[in-house]
Amino acid sequence: MEKFILESGKALARLRTGINDFIEDKIEGNVTNVILFILAFYIFFVTSFSLIFGIQTIIDGYGYFLVLFIILAIVLVWLAIFYESDKHLETDRHNFKVQPIDKYRIRFEYINLDKDSQEQFLRLLKGRRVQQKINFTVGNKSKDSANHRVLFVLFDELLVGGIQDLSGDRKQDFFQLLMTSFLMNLEPMKENTLKTSFSAWKNDQEKDNSRNQRKFIRQMLGVERN
């Protein structure tokens, strides 16, 4: 049975690859073109059926074939709408995997998030993009601006695999996620500042201040006791 499933899976993969190649190369991947192609194929099938069994067969059963045509058209349009909705759902999600966190143990008061910001933060935990930016206010010693390093520690704890080893496009994606998700004391994030702060933060992981920040964030997330 296992061998049959494996071979069948390979055969189905080859079939799907051929279909996808045909749709992309010949029909150019356009949903409307795909629908028209399938409907045209149905009409071709009915015409071929009439040539084999006679036109009278089609005339006698025209109502049956018409109903099938309408049902097929409705199903195809619905599938196209469903497919389009999937693409919109994908744009609603960020491409980072988040550690399982018990939302009821999170102590939002540690980072001064209001109710709206809490809801947006929980969206991030679910793998979704925020609908409005979260105002991050945990400050530097000067209290003049929010602390990027605390935010880095937060995501180092949240994201599977952490963020310390991010590089290239993956690091750029992470910076983009921060810039589209957070304000720093009501100010937009700047990419150059993120890059500089991120490099300095990575180099300071063994310092007491960094250890204290990590302990603070773990307590905030409810994964470490006071």
C-alpha positions as CSV (number, residue, x, y, z in Angstrom):
1,M,0.0,0.0,0.0
2,E,2.8,2.4,0.9
3,K,4.5,1.8,-2.5
4,F,1.3,2.3,-4.3
5,I,0.7,5.6,-2.5
6,L,4.3,6.8,-3.3
7,E,4.0,5.9,-7.0
8,S,0.6,7.4,-7.3
9,G,1.8,10.6,-5.6
10,K,4.7,10.8,-8.1
11,A,2.3,10.2,-11.0
12,L,-0.1,12.9,-9.8
13,A,2.8,15.3,-9.3
14,R,3.9,14.8,-12.9
15,L,0.3,15.3,-14.1
16,R,-0.1,18.5,-12.1
17,T,3.2,19.8,-13.4
18,G,2.1,19.2,-16.9
19,I,-1.2,20.9,-16.3
20,N,0.5,23.9,-14.6
21,D,3.0,24.2,-17.5
22,F,0.2,24.1,-20.0
23,I,-1.8,26.7,-18.1
24,E,1.2,29.0,-17.6
25,D,2.7,28.6,-21.2
26,K,-0.4,28.2,-23.3
27,I,-3.1,30.0,-21.3
28,E,-0.7,32.4,-19.6
29,G,-2.0,31.7,-16.2
30,N,-5.0,34.0,-16.6
31,V,-8.0,32.8,-14.5
32,T,-10.5,34.1,-17.1
33,N,-8.6,32.3,-19.9
34,V,-8.6,29.1,-17.8
35,I,-12.4,29.3,-17.3
36,L,-13.0,30.0,-21.0
37,F,-10.7,27.1,-21.9
38,I,-12.6,24.6,-19.7
39,L,-16.0,25.8,-21.0
40,A,-14.7,25.5,-24.5
41,F,-13.5,22.0,-23.8
42,Y,-16.9,21.1,-22.4
43,I,-18.6,22.4,-25.6
44,F,-16.0,20.4,-27.7
45,F,-16.9,17.3,-25.6
46,V,-20.7,17.8,-26.2
47,T,-20.0,18.3,-30.0
48,S,-17.9,15.2,-30.1
49,F,-20.6,13.3,-28.2
50,S,-23.2,14.4,-30.8
51,L,-21.0,13.3,-33.7
52,I,-20.6,9.8,-32.1
53,F,-24.2,9.2,-30.9
54,G,-26.0,11.6,-33.3
55,I,-27.3,15.1,-33.1
56,Q,-30.7,13.9,-32.1
57,T,-29.2,12.7,-28.8
58,I,-28.1,16.2,-28.0
59,I,-31.5,17.7,-29.0
60,D,-33.4,15.2,-26.9
61,G,-31.1,15.9,-23.9
62,Y,-30.4,19.6,-24.5
63,G,-31.9,20.5,-21.1
64,Y,-29.6,18.1,-19.3
65,F,-26.5,19.4,-21.1
66,L,-27.5,23.0,-20.6
67,V,-27.9,22.5,-16.8
68,L,-24.5,20.8,-16.7
69,F,-23.0,23.8,-18.6
70,I,-24.5,26.3,-16.1
71,I,-23.4,24.2,-13.1
72,L,-19.9,23.9,-14.6
73,A,-19.7,27.7,-15.2
74,I,-20.9,28.5,-11.6
75,V,-18.4,26.0,-10.1
76,L,-15.6,27.5,-12.2
77,V,-16.4,31.1,-11.3
78,W,-16.6,30.1,-7.6
79,L,-13.3,28.3,-7.7
80,A,-11.7,31.4,-9.4
81,I,-13.1,33.6,-6.6
82,F,-11.9,31.2,-4.0
83,Y,-8.4,31.1,-5.6
84,E,-8.3,34.9,-5.7
85,S,-9.3,35.1,-2.0
86,D,-6.4,32.7,-1.2
87,K,-4.0,35.2,-2.7
88,H,-5.4,38.0,-0.6
89,L,-5.2,35.8,2.5
90,E,-1.5,35.3,1.7
91,T,-0.9,39.0,1.6
92,D,-2.4,39.2,5.1
93,R,0.3,37.0,6.5
94,H,3.9,37.6,7.3
95,N,6.5,35.0,6.3
96,F,8.0,34.3,9.8
97,K,7.0,31.4,12.0
98,V,6.2,32.4,15.6
99,Q,6.8,30.4,18.8
100,P,3.6,29.1,20.5
101,I,2.9,31.8,23.2
102,D,0.0,31.7,25.6
103,K,-1.6,35.0,25.0
104,Y,-3.2,35.0,28.5
105,R,0.2,35.0,30.1
106,I,1.5,38.0,28.2
107,R,2.0,41.0,30.5
108,F,1.3,43.9,28.1
109,E,1.8,46.4,30.8
110,Y,5.5,45.7,30.7
111,I,5.8,47.4,27.3
112,N,2.9,49.8,27.8
113,L,0.7,48.6,25.0
114,D,-2.9,49.9,24.9
115,K,-5.8,47.7,24.0
116,D,-5.6,48.4,20.2
117,S,-1.9,47.8,20.1
118,Q,-2.4,44.5,22.1
119,E,-4.8,43.3,19.4
120,Q,-2.4,44.1,16.7
121,F,0.4,42.4,18.6
122,L,-1.7,39.3,18.9
123,R,-2.2,39.4,15.1
124,L,1.6,39.2,14.7
125,L,1.7,36.1,17.0
126,K,-0.9,34.5,14.7
127,G,1.3,35.0,11.7
128,R,-0.8,37.9,10.4
129,R,0.2,41.4,9.5
130,V,-1.0,44.3,11.6
131,Q,-3.9,46.5,10.4
132,Q,-2.4,49.6,12.2
133,K,1.1,50.1,13.5
134,I,1.9,49.4,17.1
135,N,3.4,52.3,19.0
136,F,6.5,50.9,20.8
137,T,7.5,53.1,23.7
138,V,10.0,51.1,25.8
139,G,12.6,53.8,26.1
140,N,16.4,54.3,26.0
141,K,18.1,55.7,29.1
142,S,17.5,59.2,27.7
143,K,13.7,58.5,27.4
144,D,13.7,60.5,24.2
145,S,13.1,57.5,21.9
146,A,12.1,53.8,22.1
147,N,14.7,51.1,22.3
148,H,15.3,49.1,19.2
149,R,17.3,46.6,21.1
150,V,14.4,45.6,23.4
151,L,12.4,45.1,20.2
152,F,15.1,42.9,18.8
153,V,15.1,40.8,21.9
154,L,11.4,40.5,21.8
155,F,11.5,39.1,18.2
156,D,14.5,36.9,19.0
157,E,12.3,35.2,21.6
158,L,9.2,35.2,19.4
159,L,10.4,33.9,16.1
160,V,11.3,30.3,15.6
161,G,15.1,30.1,15.2
162,G,15.5,33.7,16.6
163,I,16.8,36.6,14.5
164,Q,20.5,36.7,15.4
165,D,21.5,34.6,12.3
166,L,19.3,36.4,9.8
167,S,21.1,37.7,6.8
168,G,20.5,38.8,3.2
169,D,16.9,38.8,2.0
170,R,15.7,37.2,5.2
171,K,17.1,40.0,7.3
172,Q,15.6,42.6,4.9
173,D,12.2,40.9,5.2
174,F,12.5,41.1,9.0
175,F,13.4,44.8,8.9
176,Q,10.4,45.3,6.5
177,L,8.1,43.5,9.0
178,L,9.3,45.9,11.8
179,M,8.9,49.0,9.7
180,T,5.3,48.1,8.6
181,S,4.3,46.9,12.1
182,F,5.8,49.4,14.6
183,L,6.3,53.0,15.4
184,M,9.0,54.0,17.8
185,N,7.5,56.6,20.1
186,L,5.1,57.6,17.3
187,E,8.0,58.0,14.9
188,P,8.4,55.7,11.8
189,M,11.3,53.3,11.8
190,K,14.3,54.0,9.5
191,E,16.1,51.2,7.7
192,N,19.5,52.6,8.3
193,T,18.9,53.0,12.0
194,L,17.6,49.4,12.1
195,K,20.8,48.1,10.4
196,T,23.1,49.9,12.8
197,S,21.1,49.0,15.9
198,F,20.8,45.4,14.8
199,S,24.6,45.0,14.3
200,A,25.4,46.7,17.7
201,W,22.8,44.5,19.4
202,K,24.2,41.3,18.0
203,N,27.7,42.2,19.3
204,D,26.4,43.0,22.8
205,Q,24.7,39.7,23.6
206,E,27.1,38.8,26.4
207,K,26.8,42.1,28.3
208,D,24.7,42.3,31.5
209,N,22.4,44.9,30.0
210,S,21.5,42.5,27.2
211,R,20.9,39.6,29.6
212,N,18.6,41.9,31.7
213,Q,16.7,42.9,28.6
214,R,16.1,39.2,27.7
215,K,15.0,38.4,31.2
216,F,12.6,41.4,31.0
217,I,11.1,40.2,27.7
218,R,10.7,36.6,28.9
219,Q,8.8,37.8,31.9
220,M,6.7,40.0,29.7
221,L,5.9,37.0,27.4
222,G,5.1,34.9,30.5
223,V,7.8,32.3,29.7
224,E,10.1,33.1,32.7
225,R,9.2,33.6,36.3
226,N,10.1,36.8,38.2
